[in-house]
């Protein structure tokens, strides 16, 4: 597939490739097929990157193209000969041919699935530091159609992800992310467990601007927060080496997706897995972070363990309720913020106003300690996992000047429920303009400059004092504080409006009576037949 100099190619090439790959899925469930497809995309990329580096080394006088260290120095994975794409493609083409087994002398058909498993194992062994236990290795299982695997290898063979003059990591990263998004959509509710929609991540990242320091996600899914953080730095001319990335994930399968996602992007990160999760087994218990981005599972009810009773994370705002983890996530995240750290967290709307099980008291403590910087109400249908609307919490350890305007005692409220557009029958998405409108409002609010200074916008945003929030019982729903936008004056007074509406209602009543009469007539005719 042709690509342009920016690594883009046809605008919808990712969609075209996904559509073609999805046709090969047959009756295989999306949750199972995504590992088949994503594993092959990963294998295709690292093989092409290896071959490109090998050609460079062959042209250098004192380089050794058979030395794995030569590849490591160029941030390229070493790919053993058995795992190279050219070998797999040749065997995929021959999958229906009879070959001689060198051990038994008997004829057999090429086992393309088994060869891919062997390739994955050899790559992991050659790159243990980064890839140990990460790659899928069950292509040879009897339930997986050999014809489908071979066709998928052929499909990806016609898609070149590594070209000179093309940022192949960006190209593959876009492809990998599109496939993640596509599978998340196909899986519906379960898809939201590993994927946060790109436009929501863009809002979080563009709000926090993680230029330099430690970035952390305690429930990192497939790593979208980290990818977009690095993309933000590149777009704004920064150095990706200026940030360090840390993450934890409880689901082992999702952890593998994350590790592959970051590997194809060339992103160095400390991503840890355990099956107990960040509350019970906090992998980074002694660390503080400059930026935290998270989309934790909403309203988790079975998170509590007796060992958490006196946990240090609850010293800031009180012990969270055992029946809902929303405020446990907020407490965990705030505890891990550096002295000037900031965080963006996706939570269910109920977190902004709930008074159950002490949540109202915890929210009051957060407001009184100036932990909340900004609240954003999101429209519904943004997420794969739920159709209900959610919200974004932005926390800050230090709201004094710190390079910005001193905003202690204030919280910015943004009502973004009217933004976004429907991209299909079930899901909404923010446009680039929507993301800019939200994030520019926040940055103007924090800014010291008088040029293009922040102003409340009725129906969209309002800067509110802590005293006013206290009068509203410490509820943080933006709709409480963002005044309704002015209704455009159409020149009619109240009496004229009332007359116009009464006449319209009368016409609708008359129309309804006509429809009722017609239905009765038709029903009477049916009874006479």
N, C-alpha and C positions, 0 to 999 in steps of 0.2 A: 504494500500500500504506500503510495507516494506521500512524502512529507515535505513541508516547506522549511525554510531556513530557521524558523523559530520553533521547530519541533511540533508544528501543529497539523499540517496536512489539511485534508478536507475537514470542514468545521465539525461535522458530525461523525468523524471516523470512529470514535469510541462507541457511539450508538450503533453504527453499522456493524462493527465487530461484535458487539455484545448480542445484537439481534441474530447474527449468523451463528454465534456460539450457542445461543439459547435454543436455536432450532435443533441442534444436535443432542440436546438434553434428553429428549424423549420423555419417558415416564419417571425419570430420576428426580427426586425432590430437590428444589433449589438449595435447601440447607446442606444437602450432600454434594450437589453438583458444583457449588461455589468453590469447594476445596480442590476439586478436580481441575477446574478451569484456572483458578488463581495460581495453583501450584505449577501448572504448565507455563503460564505467562512469566512467572518468576524464573523458571528454568530456561525459557527462551532468552530472556534478557541477560542473565549472567553468562550464558554460553556465548552470546554475541559480543558482550563486553570483553570476555576472555579472548575471543578470536581477534578482536580489534587490537587489544594490547599485545597479543602474540605477534601479530604482523609488524607492529612497531619495533618490538624487541628483535625480530629477525633482521631488521634493517640497521640495527645499531651494532657497532663493531665489537664492543666488550660486554654486551648483554647476553644473558642466558635465558632463552625462552622456555626452558624446562625447570627453571628455579621458581618455586611458588613465592619466594620473597619479592621477586621482581613485580609480581602482580599485587601483592599486599601493599607495597610501597605506593602503587598507583590507585589504591582503594578499589581493586578489582578482585573478585573471588577467584580462587584457583579452581578450575573445573577439570577433573580427571577425564581422560580420553573417552572412557565408557559413557560419560554423562554429557558429552557434547551434542549439541542439537543436530548436527549433521548425521551423527550415528543414529539418533532416535528417529530422525525423519526417514532415513534409508530403511530402517526396520519397520516403520509405520507403513511405508509403501509396500513392503514385502510381507505384510501381516497375514495374507491369505496363501502365501507360498509354503511349500513343504521344504524343510531344511533337514540336514543330517545332524543329529545330536552327536557331538564328538566323544561323549562319554560312553553312550550305549550303542552308537551306530544306527539307531532307529531314526525314522523320519518323524518330524513333528512340525507343527505350525509355529511361526514366530509369536512369542508371548510379549507383545508390546507393553502391556501393563506391568509385567514383571521386570522388563528392562528399565522402565521409568522408575520403579521402586529401587532398583539397584543404582540407578543414576542419582536419585535423591540421597540414598545412604552414603554413596561415595562422596558427594558434595558436602554433606554434613561432617563426615570424617575428616575431610581436607580443610574444613573451616569451622572447627569445633568451637572456637571462642565466640563466634557470632551466631552460628546456625545450629548448634547442637540441640536436637529434640524439637526442631521448628518445622521442618518440611513434611508435607504429607507423603506417606509411604504405603498406601493401600490401593494402588492402581491395579494390582494383580489379583484382587479378590474376585471370586467367580461371579458375584452379582453385578460386576461392572462390565458393560458391553465392550468387547475388544474393538468392534467396528467403530463405535462412538469415539473411543480414545484415539484411534488412528485418524479418524476424520478431524478431530480437534487438533491433533498435531499438524496435519496438513493445513488447516485453516490458519493457525498461528505461524506456520512456516511462510505464508504469503504476506505476513505483516512484519515488516522490518522495524525493530525497535532500537537499533543501534546504527547510526550513520555518522560519518565524518561531517562536522559542521552543524550537527543537530544535537541539541541537549537531550540525549536519549533518556536520561533519568527522569526529566520532566515529562517526556513523551510516555514512557512506561508508567510513571507515577499517575498521570492523568488516566491512562487505560486501567490501571489497577483500581484507582478510586472509582472510576465509572462502573466497573464490574461490581465492586463492593456495594455501590449505590443501587445498581440494578438488582442484585440479589437481596438486598435489604427490602426493596420494594416488593419483590416476589414473595418474600417470607412474611411480610406484613408485621404483625406485632413482634414476632421473634427477631425480625430484622433490626429493630431498634436497639436490641441488646448489644450489637457490635458496631453500629454506624449512626453517627449524628449528622444530619443533613449539612451539606457544605455551607449553605447560606447562613445557618445558625452559628456554625463555627466561625465564619467570617466576622459576624457581629462581635462575638466574644474576643477574638484575636485583635480586631481593629480597635476595639474599645481599650484593651489592656496595653497594646503596643509592646510586645516582648522583644525589645532590641538587645538587651544584655542581661545576663544573670541566669538563675536556675528556673526552669519551667517544669511544672509537676501536674500530673493528673492521677488521682487516686483510684480511678475506675476507667482506664484509658481505652477500652474497647479495641478497635482496629487502628488506633493511633491518629485519627483525623486532626485532633487538636495540635499535635506536634508537627504534622505535615504543614498545616496552615500557618503555624508560627514561623516555620522556616520560609514559607512562601512570602509571608509578610516582610521578613527581613530582606529577602532578595528584591522584592518590589520597591523597597524604600532605600536601596543602596547600602544596606548594612552588611555585616559579616556574620555568617551562620556559625562560625567558630566562637562567637561571643556569647552563645547560650549553651547551657548544659540541660539535657532532657532526662527526666525521671518519670517513671510510671509504674503502676501496679494494676494487675488484672486478675480477677478471681476465676474466670472461665478459661480453661487451658486451651481450648480450640480457638477462642478469640485472641488469646495471647499470641498464638502462632501466627494468626492473620496480621496482628500488629507488628510482630518481629519481621515478617516478610515485607510488609508495607514500608517500614522504615529502611529495611535493607536495600530495596530497589531504589529508594530515594537517596541512598548514601548517607543517611542520617545516623550518627552515633548516639546511642541512648542506653540508659540503664533501665530496662523494662523487666520487672520481676513478676513472677506468678506464684501464688499459693492458693489452695482451695478454701482457705478460711476467710480471705478478704481483708480489706484495709482496717476494719474496726477491730477484729480479733487479733490479727497478726499484721501489725503495721510495719511494713518493710523499711520505711524511712522514718522511724520513730524519733530519731535525734536530729533530723534535718529541718531546716527552714528554707522557704522558697520565695523568690521574687515575684513569680507569677504562677497562679494556679488556675487551671481551666478544667471544668468537669461537667459531665452530664450523667449524674448518678441515677440509678433506677428509682422511679417515683414510688413513694409511699410504701416502702418495704416494711413488712410487719414482723418478720422473723429474724431480725438482725441481732437482737440482744443476747448477751451471755453474762453469766454471773461474774465472770472475771472483769467485766467492764465497770463494775459498781463504783469504784473510786478512781476511775481513770483521769489522768491529768488533763485530758482534752475537754472535760466537762467543767473545769474551774473557771472558764471565762463567762459562761451564760447560764450554767446550771445543768443538771443531768437531763438528757433528752428522754422523751417518753419511749417506753419499751415497745409500744405498738406501732410506731412510725419512725423511720430512720431519717426523715427530711432534715430535722434539726441536728441530728447526729452528724450528718454530712457537713452542714454549715459549721458546726463546732470543730470537727476534724480539720476542715480546710482553714478556718481562721487560726487555729492553733499552729498550723504549719507555715503561716505567713511570716516572712522576714520583717524586721522593724518598719520597712517602708514598702512591704509587699502588697499586691492587689490580687483579687480573685474574681472570676466570673463563673457562676454556677447556674445550671438549668434545673429548675424544680417545678413541681406541680403548683397550679394556681392556689390551692388551698393553703400553702405555706405562708402566703401573704396575709392571711386573715384568721386562720384557725385559732380557737381559744381552748382546744381540747388538750387534756393531759399536760397542762403546763406550757404548751407551745406559746400562748399569748404572753406569759411571763418571760420566756426566753427571748421572744422578739422584742419585748420592752427593754430587756437588758442589753440586747444588741444595739438598739437605737440610742439608749442612754450612754453607752460606751463609744458611740460614734463609729461603730463597726460597719454600718451600711452606707455605701456611697451613692448607689443608683439602683433604681428598680425599673424593669421594663416589662410591660404586659405584651405578650406575643399573641398573634392570631391563632386560631385553631388550624388543624390539618397540616402543620409543619413537619410532624414527625411520623416515622413509619410505625412506631410502636404504639401510638395512641392518637386518637382524633381530638382529644380534649386539649384546650389551650393550656400553654405553660407560661412560665415567666423566667426572667433572668435576674439573679441577685448579683450585685457587684459589691464586694467587701474591700475595705482598706484598713490597714493598720495605722496609717498616719494621714489624716486629712488636713493637716496644717499646710502651710505654703509649699514647702518641699518641691520648689520649681514650678508650682501651680498657684492658683488662687487659694487662699485660706478658706476652706469650705466647712470648717467644723460647725456642728449644729445644724447642718443643712443636708437634705437628700434630694437628688434629682429624680423626678418621676417622668417616665416616657410611656405613652400609650401608643403602641405600634399595632394595635389590633386591626386597623384599617389598611395596613400595608401588605404587600405581597400579591402574588397572582397565582391562579390555579394552573399547574403544569399538567395535571391529568384530572380524572374524575374524583380522586380522593386526596390529592396532596397539593399543598400550597408551597410557594418558594419566594424568598426575598430576591428582588432584583439588585443589581449593583447600586442603583440609585437609592433603593430602600436602605441598604446597608450604610451608604454614605450619609443619608439623612439622619439615621439614628446615631451613628458614631460621631459625626460632625457636631451634633447637638451636645453630646457629652463633652467633647473636647473644648468647645466654646464655653461651656459652663465652668470647666476647670481653669480656663485660661485667664491670665492677668490682663491681657491686652484689651484695649478699648475698641480696636478695629474689629469689625464684624462680631461685636460682643453678643453674649448670650441674652436672649429675652424669652420669657414665657410665651408659648404659642397655644392659644386656646384649642382644646381638643387633641393636643399632641404632647406637650411637655410643660412641666412646672417645677420650679425650685421651691422647696417647702422647708420651713423651720421645724426644729424638733418640738417646739411648743405647740405648733398647729397639729403636728402628728399625734402628740399626747392627747389633744382634745378629741381626736378620732380613735381613741382607745388603742393607739399604736398599730393600727391596721396599715399595711403597706401596699394596698391595691391602688395603682395609679389613677383609676377612675374616680377615686375619692378626692383627688387633688387637682387633676387636670380639668379645668373648667370647660364646659361645652363650647364648641366653636360657634361664632356668630352666624346666625341664619341670614342668608342674603335677602335683602328687602326687595320684594317684587312689586311694590307700589300699591298693594291692596291693604285696606284696613281690616280690622277683625270682623266687622259685619259682612264685608264683601267675601272674606275667606269662608265664613260660616255659610253664607248663601251658596257659594260655589261648591262647597263640600256636600251640602244638603241636596243640591241638584244632582250631583254625581252619585250620591247614595241612592237617590230615587230612581235614577236610570238603571243602577245595578239591581235594585229590587225588582223593577219591571222585567229586566232581562231574566232574572231568576224565575219569575212566575211563568214566563214564556217557555223556559226550558222544562219546568215542572209539568206544564200542560202537555208538552210534546212527549215527554217520557210516559205520562199516564196514557196518552193516546196510543203510543206504540205497544205498551203492555196490554191494553184492552184488545188490540188487534191480535196479539199472540194468543190470548185466551179463546178467541173465536175460531182459530184454525183447527 
